[in-house]
Amino acid sequence: MIHRIIIFSILVLILAVVSCVDIKYEFPGLPPGSWRAELKLANTPYPVYDEDAVRERRVPLFEGISDDVLPFRMEVSYPKAHPDSFVIDIINGSEKIRVSKYLWGWDRSKARDTIRILFPEYNSYIFGEFVENTIQGEFVDRNRKNYEIPFVAKHGRTERFEPQLKEPGMNVDGRWEVNFKDAKGNEWEAIGEFEQDSVHLSGTFITETGDYRFLEGVVYEKRLWLSVFDGTHAFLFSAKSEGKDSLAGFFQSGVHYSASWTARRNEEASLNSPDSLTQYIKPNSWKDIRGIDPKSGEQRTLSSVIAKGAPVLLSVMGTWCPNCKDEVEFLKEWKQANPSSDVKIIGLAFERFRDTTEALEQINTYRNLLDVPYDIWLMGSSDKSEASKALPFLDHVISYPTMVFLDSEGEVQRVHTGFSGPATSKYEAFKTSFEKTIKELE
């Protein structure tokens, strides 16, 4: 009898405790607001999530400022029109990348919620487990073999880099002449465009073949850090002062590539003209230059669109290429603003998929997601030597993207290598020159 009383008393106590705990989760998905995320480029995993240990701060999940940790910000919101679903904005400086495709749900095997944030245009995703307002998992790039980068994100954190209490020990605001060099001896020139406001830093690097998009970072004493993540690019730049108007630093692209860089302040820094880097070679015939139309699966020849009484713009690109995406968005906006134009645009895609079926599926997915208003053909592999063979009317392919402008007689009037997008000071000048070229073709 005494044992029954004890057991009954224990049950009553448990029920009393449970009744005092609000187990209702307020949101049908991730909690809204700001999230601070990290990718660990050292490729060593974060500690296995332990709720008690994290709560007691015995297991730090965030590294703060580090030379091998790439931070970025996310914003989660619930649109009024669809209060039962959320959207994610990835924030890099003044850019917001809207992510609306994800898989969210309860994983019975793990006994917790999980999320898969999808970047189908790049064939990549973030997978993580959600516990105690923290997501922990990895970023996966399916274009590369066994490519995973440890990932963690914490709700309620608003700073990309940890707040700094000390005033910066240098000012890097302005234009810089930059040289990159990797371990294999490859070198390339760039222009650094930086805007510094106390400890906050933003800007980009412009190369002859494109730009490193919207970078955001911090200046701490006499060091700086800049980062960007956009679903495929995972770039981290760090540098230290090497004396007056001189920097020396390190660049990491994910966990697969790195290079050193040096810079000196030079407001007059410039690069070769993008119209001088790739030369046109008149082909014997456009009939032998073929691609596959993903919509029909049939082969198409450039002779079917060139010299048909209307100007043609060929965009040499790849669905995996963020600068190409910037160009696609530009061409899409131009097309929408000029619906009566006779200019025919054709995308010539060189993909990382060797399998033709996979490549065609990726192009179709890309066109549908971005609502691209023109055809994109599959031309072959993204290997630049193979691309050069596939396009014998160019002396070489050195950059994705590359624009080729043809008049209504089928004569090439301009070849523009690379694309300096909206993160750069060159973007407005490019738009002006583009309009001028189009008018000359028409």
Secondary structure as UniProt FT lines:
FT   HELIX           2..19
FT   STRAND          33..40
FT   TURN            41..42
FT   HELIX           51..55
FT   TURN            56..57
FT   TURN            67..68
FT   STRAND          69..77
FT   TURN            80..81
FT   TURN            83..84
FT   STRAND          87..92
FT   TURN            93..94
FT   STRAND          95..99
FT   STRAND          102..107
FT   TURN            108..111
FT   STRAND          112..119
FT   TURN            120..123
FT   STRAND          124..131
FT   TURN            132..133
FT   STRAND          134..141
FT   TURN            142..143
FT   TURN            145..146
FT   STRAND          148..155
FT   STRAND          174..182
FT   TURN            183..184
FT   STRAND          187..197
FT   TURN            198..199
FT   STRAND          200..207
FT   TURN            208..209
FT   STRAND          210..211
FT   STRAND          215..220
FT   TURN            221..222
FT   STRAND          223..229
FT   STRAND          234..241
FT   TURN            244..245
FT   STRAND          246..253
FT   TURN            254..256
FT   STRAND          257..265
FT   TURN            267..268
FT   TURN            274..275
FT   TURN            287..288
FT   STRAND          290..293
FT   TURN            294..297
FT   STRAND          298..301
FT   HELIX           302..304
FT   TURN            305..307
FT   STRAND          312..317
FT   TURN            319..320
FT   HELIX           322..337
FT   TURN            339..340
FT   STRAND          344..351
FT   HELIX           356..370
FT   STRAND          375..381
FT   HELIX           384..390
FT   TURN            392..393
FT   STRAND          402..406
FT   TURN            408..409
FT   STRAND          412..417
FT   TURN            422..423
FT   TURN            425..426
FT   HELIX           427..441
//
